[in-house]
């Protein structure tokens, strides 16, 4: 029996196909190198249409035999992010997380504690956010599954105010070839239905509809697909009912070098200067 996905990943195949590998805004650069002492260094940079380049330098050290991982990052916004993870040491499937953020210029601080437990047919998580201005916020979610079917729920509670901040539900069916998910979030006011289908080894398709009952009757629909040209290249395309179409092409130039190109078109304003292009370049070694 398999371990179900986390609640935030109930529609992950759809979200990945429709959300990833579309570098349509600005240009991105990422460099990853792995040192012999089990340290992964990652340098990221992104240039948007306006404003300066945003970047981050991150070092991640892991001790797999002891289930220990330590991550330290520093952004160009002068924010220091740290994360400590300890997995499978107190019980099989149990993971502890401690995350902190510090801004030296403003002395701003944030902290988040996490307790995650997963086993066949169950995946649960609890987080305590100590950085909220109103006071500590406790968020818990859980997913249970059986033979591909799953159901999950999430709730968030403001400890100081004694108020339930949010609650969500989700259910569906997932296999490597087909996935369907129906979710209701924002106190059951935002509804999303999605599907994913691996048609064959080269073709994947996905679609999603979203309705915000608070905003009105308008429904947002989006469909997309991925075509694997060969083992070194693939293309993706998607379009929504607002007429926004996006195309992308990803090429593995050589081992450790990946180039992505993206284009966003407003099909209802083809003669106007509202279209966008972007690129991404990733080095790893």
C-alpha positions in Angstrom: 0.0 0.0 0.0 1.3 3.4 -0.9 1.6 6.6 1.1 -0.8 9.3 0.0 0.3 12.8 -1.0 0.2 15.7 1.4 -3.0 17.8 1.4 -1.3 20.6 -0.5 -0.4 18.2 -3.2 -3.8 16.6 -3.9 -3.8 18.1 -7.4 0.0 18.1 -7.9 0.1 16.4 -11.4 -2.3 19.1 -12.7 -0.5 21.9 -10.9 2.9 20.8 -12.2 1.7 20.5 -15.8 -0.1 23.8 -15.9 2.2 25.7 -13.6 5.8 24.6 -14.1 8.2 25.1 -17.1 6.5 28.3 -18.3 9.2 31.0 -18.0 7.0 33.7 -19.6 7.8 36.7 -17.3 11.4 37.9 -17.2 14.5 35.8 -17.2 15.7 33.3 -14.6 19.1 31.7 -13.8 19.8 28.8 -11.4 23.1 27.2 -10.6 23.3 24.0 -8.5 26.5 22.3 -7.4 27.0 19.4 -5.0 30.1 19.2 -2.8 31.7 15.9 -1.6 30.7 16.8 2.0 27.0 16.4 1.2 26.4 20.1 0.7 24.2 21.3 -2.1 24.8 24.9 -3.1 22.1 26.7 -5.1 22.3 30.2 -6.5 19.1 31.8 -8.1 18.5 35.0 -9.9 15.4 36.3 -11.6 14.8 39.5 -13.5 11.3 40.7 -14.0 10.0 43.2 -16.4 10.5 46.0 -13.9 12.7 46.4 -10.9 16.0 45.0 -9.9 17.2 41.4 -10.1 16.1 39.2 -7.2 18.4 36.5 -6.0 19.1 34.0 -3.4 22.1 31.9 -2.3 21.3 28.7 -0.4 23.3 25.9 1.1 21.7 22.6 2.1 23.6 20.0 4.1 22.2 16.5 4.6 23.2 13.6 6.8 21.0 10.8 5.4 22.0 8.0 7.9 20.8 10.2 10.8 17.9 11.8 8.9 19.3 15.3 9.4 19.0 18.2 7.0 20.1 21.8 7.5 19.3 24.5 5.0 20.5 28.2 5.1 19.6 30.8 2.6 20.3 34.5 2.1 18.2 36.6 -0.3 18.9 39.9 -2.0 16.1 41.4 0.1 18.5 40.8 3.0 16.4 38.0 4.5 18.1 35.0 6.2 16.1 31.8 6.0 17.0 28.7 8.0 15.4 25.2 8.2 16.3 22.2 10.3 14.7 18.8 9.5 14.9 15.6 11.4 13.3 12.5 9.9 12.7 8.9 11.0 14.6 9.3 14.2 11.8 9.1 16.8 9.5 6.9 14.8 9.3 5.6 11.3 7.6 8.1 9.0 7.8 11.0 11.6 9.5 14.2 10.6 10.2 17.3 12.6 10.8 20.7 11.0 12.0 24.1 12.5 12.0 27.0 10.1 13.1 30.6 10.9 13.5 33.9 9.0 15.4 36.9 10.1 15.8 40.4 8.5 18.9 42.1 9.9 18.0 45.5 8.7 14.5 45.6 10.3 15.2 43.0 13.0 12.1 41.2 11.7 11.8 37.6 12.9 9.6 34.7 12.0 9.4 31.0 13.1 7.5 28.0 12.1 7.4 24.5 13.7 6.3 21.4 11.8 5.4 17.8 12.7 4.7 15.5 9.8 3.8 11.8 9.9 3.2 9.5 6.9 2.6 5.8 6.5 0.7 3.6 4.1 -2.8 5.0 3.6 -2.2 8.1 5.8 -0.3 11.4 5.6 -0.8 14.1 8.3 0.9 17.4 9.0 0.7 20.0 11.8 2.4 23.4 11.7 2.6 26.1 14.3 3.3 29.6 12.8 4.8 31.9 15.4 5.3 34.8 13.1 1.7 35.9 12.6 1.0 39.4 13.9 -2.2 38.4 15.6 -0.5 35.5 17.5 0.3 31.9 17.0 -1.6 30.0 14.3 -2.0 26.3 14.3 -2.6 24.5 11.0 -3.4 20.8 10.6 -4.2 18.7 7.6 -4.6 15.0 6.9 -5.1 12.7 3.9 -6.2 9.1 3.9 -6.2 6.8 0.9 -7.3 3.4 -0.3 -6.6 1.8 -3.7 -6.0 5.1 -5.4 -9.0 6.9 -3.8 -8.2 9.7 -1.3 -10.0 12.2 0.9 -8.4 15.0 2.9 -9.1 18.0 5.1 -7.3 21.0 6.4 -8.0 23.5 9.2 -6.3 26.6 10.6 -6.9 28.0 14.1 -5.8 31.3 15.6 -4.8 30.5 19.1 -4.8 34.0 20.5 -8.1 35.1 18.9 -9.7 31.7 19.4 -11.0 31.8 15.8 -10.9 29.3 13.0 -9.1 31.1 10.2 -9.7 28.6 7.4 -10.9 25.1 6.6 -10.7 23.1 3.4 -11.8 19.7 2.0 -10.5 17.6 -0.9 -11.2 14.2 -2.5 -10.3 12.3 -5.6 -8.5 9.5 -7.4 -4.9 9.2 -8.4 -2.8 6.7 -10.3 0.4 7.2 -12.4 -1.8 7.4 -15.5 -4.9 9.2 -14.4 -5.7 11.7 -11.6 -8.9 13.5 -10.6 -9.2 15.9 -7.7 -12.1 18.1 -6.3 -11.2 20.7 -3.6 -13.0 23.3 -1.6 -11.0 25.9 0.2 -11.3 29.4 1.8 -13.9 28.2 4.3 -15.6 26.2 1.5 -16.1 29.2 -0.7 -13.5 28.5 -3.4 -14.1 25.3 -5.5 -11.6 23.6 -7.8 -11.9 20.5 -10.0 -9.0 19.2 -12.0 -7.8 16.2 -13.9 -4.6 14.7 -15.2 -4.1 12.1 -17.9 -0.9 10.5 -19.2 -2.1 9.6 -22.7 1.0 7.7 -23.6 4.8 7.9 -23.0 5.0 11.2 -24.9 1.7 13.0 -24.3 0.2 14.3 -21.1 -3.0 16.4 -20.7 -4.6 18.3 -17.9 -7.4 20.7 -17.1 -8.8 22.7 -14.2 -11.9 24.8 -13.4 -12.1 27.2 -10.5 -15.2 29.0 -9.1 -15.1 31.6 -6.3 -18.6 31.7 -4.9 -17.9 35.0 -3.1 -16.7 36.8 -6.2 -19.6 35.8 -8.3 -20.7 33.4 -11.1 -17.6 33.6 -13.2 -15.7 30.3 -13.7 -12.0 30.2 -14.6 -11.2 27.2 -16.9 -7.7 26.2 -18.1 -6.4 23.3 -20.2 -3.0 22.3 -21.2 -0.7 19.6 -22.5 2.9 18.4 -22.6 4.6 16.6 -25.5 7.9 14.9 -25.0 9.9 15.3 -28.2 12.7 13.0 -27.1 14.7 12.3 -24.0 16.3 15.7 -24.1 13.4 18.1 -25.0 9.7 18.7 -24.4 7.1 21.3 -25.2 4.1 22.5 -23.3 1.1 24.7 -24.0 -1.9 25.9 -22.1 -4.8 28.3 -22.6 -7.6 29.7 -20.3 -11.1 31.0 -21.0 -9.7 34.6 -20.6 -7.9 34.1 -23.9 -4.4 33.9 -22.4 -2.3 31.3 -24.1 1.2 30.2 -23.0 3.8 28.1 -24.9 7.1 26.8 -23.7 10.0 24.7 -24.9 12.6 23.0 -22.7 15.9 21.6 -24.0 18.6 19.7 -22.1 21.6 21.1 -24.0 24.0 18.8 -22.3 24.2 16.9 -18.9 23.6 19.5 -16.2 22.5 22.3 -18.6 18.8 23.0 -19.2 17.3 25.9 -21.2 13.7 27.0 -21.1 11.9 29.5 -23.4 8.4 30.8 -22.9 5.8 32.9 -24.6 2.6 34.4 -23.3 -0.1 35.6 -25.8 -3.3 37.5 -25.2 -5.3 36.0 -28.0 -8.0 38.7 -27.7 -5.4 41.5 -28.2 -3.0 40.1 -30.8 -2.3 43.5 -32.3 -1.5 45.1 -28.9 1.9 45.1 -27.1 0.7 43.0 -24.2 2.5 39.7 -25.0 5.4 38.5 -22.9 8.5 36.4 -23.4 10.9 34.9 -21.0 13.6 32.4 -20.5 15.3 30.2 -17.8 18.7 28.6 -17.7 19.7 26.0 -15.1 23.2 24.6 -14.5 23.7 21.6 -12.2 26.7 19.6 -11.3 
